[in-house]
Amino acid sequence: MKPQDIAPDWLDGFERRQLVDLVYRAAPGGGRLALAEPFVDDWSNEERRGLCRELARIAARGLVLEARLQGRLAGFAAIAPERLGPEGDYLQLTELQVARSWRGRGLGRALLQACAAGGRELGAGRLYVSSHSAIETVAFYERCGCEPARWLHPAQLEREPFDWQMELSLARD
């Protein structure tokens, strides 16, 4: 997508809502604990507008993908253009969202595979994934080949201290 393709109202009808019951938290001494912390994750209209501005910025030099099904936005993903990590071999997957009505049908996996291909084209060796800590979300990324991050992005940790930090190797087998 190009920046001009992402209007301020691009996400207005997008079904973001996620009901969360269990989340992962870091366990003392390493590993993780599953804890009951029920909440509803959704975006306000202001957050949707802000995300559209950020996605338009990313689209200028990075990668923003959309999946439209039955005439509606069913999912999207974004990779920021800024190089990260001690060797500059990471790019960050900043968004991977699938509309509530399309979850569990392979769309998220397809978007992540397209992001992996796009990350390779942009010259990255790894995608940095700051995953929502809901156990279902972490399990999705693990099924797709993501592993615990070997390098931790300090600014991302400060922004989202409860996210689960992962990475996806873009090396071809």
Secondary structure, DSSP 8 states (H G I E B T S, - for coil): --GGG--TTTTTT----EEEEEEEEE-TTSSEEEEEEEEEE---HHHHHHHHHHHHHHHHHSEEEEEEETTEEEEEEEE-SS-BSTTS-EEEEEEEEE-GGGTTSSHHHHHHHHHHHHHHHTT-SEEEEEE--BHHHHHHHHHTT-EE-SS--HHHHHH-TTSEEEEEE----
